[in-house]
Amino acid sequence: MDTTVRKTNFMNSKLIASVLTGQAAGLIMAVVVMIVFTIFLGKGPLFPVQVIGSTLFGVSALEGFHFGAFLAGLVLHQAGPSLLWGVIYGALNKKLDIADVKGSLVLGLGVGVLSMVGPYILIPFVMKSLHGVDFWNQQVPMLWDWAAHIVFGASFGLYPVILKKLKA
């Protein structure tokens, strides 16, 4: 096989591994937030996903269990920020060529911090534009949001493992 083809396949593997790592990080983050909501905030474990779903369903998503908001929240979280930040991680990793756990963790933590642009800027804009109120920041204390995004970033430490599995 030609070295150019091998290099292209390897670069595709790195991007795919970055996207898959972003998806895994998003799920890990979601589980942590579900635990936090249950233990510390006195809400059900599915409530934070419903808060995300309130983007589409408004305040009704926050009243009892709302299956539509739950499904919408899962899709929005995984197809939106988890995918976006996985691709951004991949683009940064392409420039920095990181393949070890330590480097992946450091880069991931940086991406986790950068991803806080969502709760500070993007989410308030979208929520207020659609509903006149920011349900996310109304329901999620910023301390826990930061903690969740740090967990999200730290989860990119899984990147070398996922990359290795793809190449196997």
Secondary structure as a PSIPRED ss2 file (coil, helix, strand):
# PSIPRED VFORMAT (PSIPRED V4.0)

   1 M C   1.000  0.000  0.000
   2 D C   1.000  0.000  0.000
   3 T H   0.000  1.000  0.000
   4 T H   0.000  1.000  0.000
   5 V H   0.000  1.000  0.000
   6 R H   0.000  1.000  0.000
   7 K H   0.000  1.000  0.000
   8 T H   0.000  1.000  0.000
   9 N H   0.000  1.000  0.000
  10 F H   0.000  1.000  0.000
  11 M H   0.000  1.000  0.000
  12 N H   0.000  1.000  0.000
  13 S H   0.000  1.000  0.000
  14 K H   0.000  1.000  0.000
  15 L H   0.000  1.000  0.000
  16 I H   0.000  1.000  0.000
  17 A H   0.000  1.000  0.000
  18 S H   0.000  1.000  0.000
  19 V H   0.000  1.000  0.000
  20 L H   0.000  1.000  0.000
  21 T H   0.000  1.000  0.000
  22 G H   0.000  1.000  0.000
  23 Q H   0.000  1.000  0.000
  24 A H   0.000  1.000  0.000
  25 A H   0.000  1.000  0.000
  26 G H   0.000  1.000  0.000
  27 L H   0.000  1.000  0.000
  28 I H   0.000  1.000  0.000
  29 M H   0.000  1.000  0.000
  30 A H   0.000  1.000  0.000
  31 V H   0.000  1.000  0.000
  32 V H   0.000  1.000  0.000
  33 V H   0.000  1.000  0.000
  34 M H   0.000  1.000  0.000
  35 I H   0.000  1.000  0.000
  36 V H   0.000  1.000  0.000
  37 F H   0.000  1.000  0.000
  38 T H   0.000  1.000  0.000
  39 I H   0.000  1.000  0.000
  40 F C   1.000  0.000  0.000
  41 L C   1.000  0.000  0.000
  42 G C   1.000  0.000  0.000
  43 K C   1.000  0.000  0.000
  44 G C   1.000  0.000  0.000
  45 P C   1.000  0.000  0.000
  46 L C   1.000  0.000  0.000
  47 F H   0.000  1.000  0.000
  48 P H   0.000  1.000  0.000
  49 V H   0.000  1.000  0.000
  50 Q H   0.000  1.000  0.000
  51 V H   0.000  1.000  0.000
  52 I H   0.000  1.000  0.000
  53 G H   0.000  1.000  0.000
  54 S H   0.000  1.000  0.000
  55 T H   0.000  1.000  0.000
  56 L H   0.000  1.000  0.000
  57 F H   0.000  1.000  0.000
  58 G H   0.000  1.000  0.000
  59 V H   0.000  1.000  0.000
  60 S H   0.000  1.000  0.000
  61 A H   0.000  1.000  0.000
  62 L H   0.000  1.000  0.000
  63 E C   1.000  0.000  0.000
  64 G C   1.000  0.000  0.000
  65 F C   1.000  0.000  0.000
  66 H C   1.000  0.000  0.000
  67 F H   0.000  1.000  0.000
  68 G H   0.000  1.000  0.000
  69 A H   0.000  1.000  0.000
  70 F H   0.000  1.000  0.000
  71 L H   0.000  1.000  0.000
  72 A H   0.000  1.000  0.000
  73 G H   0.000  1.000  0.000
  74 L H   0.000  1.000  0.000
  75 V H   0.000  1.000  0.000
  76 L H   0.000  1.000  0.000
  77 H H   0.000  1.000  0.000
  78 Q H   0.000  1.000  0.000
  79 A H   0.000  1.000  0.000
  80 G H   0.000  1.000  0.000
  81 P H   0.000  1.000  0.000
  82 S H   0.000  1.000  0.000
  83 L H   0.000  1.000  0.000
  84 L H   0.000  1.000  0.000
  85 W H   0.000  1.000  0.000
  86 G H   0.000  1.000  0.000
  87 V H   0.000  1.000  0.000
  88 I H   0.000  1.000  0.000
  89 Y H   0.000  1.000  0.000
  90 G H   0.000  1.000  0.000
  91 A H   0.000  1.000  0.000
  92 L H   0.000  1.000  0.000
  93 N H   0.000  1.000  0.000
  94 K H   0.000  1.000  0.000
  95 K H   0.000  1.000  0.000
  96 L H   0.000  1.000  0.000
  97 D C   1.000  0.000  0.000
  98 I C   1.000  0.000  0.000
  99 A C   1.000  0.000  0.000
 100 D C   1.000  0.000  0.000
 101 V H   0.000  1.000  0.000
 102 K H   0.000  1.000  0.000
 103 G H   0.000  1.000  0.000
 104 S H   0.000  1.000  0.000
 105 L H   0.000  1.000  0.000
 106 V H   0.000  1.000  0.000
 107 L H   0.000  1.000  0.000
 108 G H   0.000  1.000  0.000
 109 L H   0.000  1.000  0.000
 110 G H   0.000  1.000  0.000
 111 V H   0.000  1.000  0.000
 112 G H   0.000  1.000  0.000
 113 V H   0.000  1.000  0.000
 114 L H   0.000  1.000  0.000
 115 S C   1.000  0.000  0.000
 116 M C   1.000  0.000  0.000
 117 V H   0.000  1.000  0.000
 118 G H   0.000  1.000  0.000
 119 P H   0.000  1.000  0.000
 120 Y H   0.000  1.000  0.000
 121 I H   0.000  1.000  0.000
 122 L H   0.000  1.000  0.000
 123 I H   0.000  1.000  0.000
 124 P H   0.000  1.000  0.000
 125 F H   0.000  1.000  0.000
 126 V H   0.000  1.000  0.000
 127 M H   0.000  1.000  0.000
 128 K H   0.000  1.000  0.000
 129 S H   0.000  1.000  0.000
 130 L H   0.000  1.000  0.000
 131 H H   0.000  1.000  0.000
 132 G C   1.000  0.000  0.000
 133 V C   1.000  0.000  0.000
 134 D C   1.000  0.000  0.000
 135 F H   0.000  1.000  0.000
 136 W H   0.000  1.000  0.000
 137 N H   0.000  1.000  0.000
 138 Q H   0.000  1.000  0.000
 139 Q H   0.000  1.000  0.000
 140 V C   1.000  0.000  0.000
 141 P C   1.000  0.000  0.000
 142 M H   0.000  1.000  0.000
 143 L H   0.000  1.000  0.000
 144 W H   0.000  1.000  0.000
 145 D H   0.000  1.000  0.000
 146 W H   0.000  1.000  0.000
 147 A H   0.000  1.000  0.000
 148 A H   0.000  1.000  0.000
 149 H H   0.000  1.000  0.000
 150 I H   0.000  1.000  0.000
 151 V H   0.000  1.000  0.000
 152 F H   0.000  1.000  0.000
 153 G H   0.000  1.000  0.000
 154 A H   0.000  1.000  0.000
 155 S H   0.000  1.000  0.000
 156 F H   0.000  1.000  0.000
 157 G H   0.000  1.000  0.000
 158 L H   0.000  1.000  0.000
 159 Y H   0.000  1.000  0.000
 160 P H   0.000  1.000  0.000
 161 V H   0.000  1.000  0.000
 162 I H   0.000  1.000  0.000
 163 L H   0.000  1.000  0.000
 164 K H   0.000  1.000  0.000
 165 K H   0.000  1.000  0.000
 166 L H   0.000  1.000  0.000
 167 K H   0.000  1.000  0.000
 168 A C   1.000  0.000  0.000
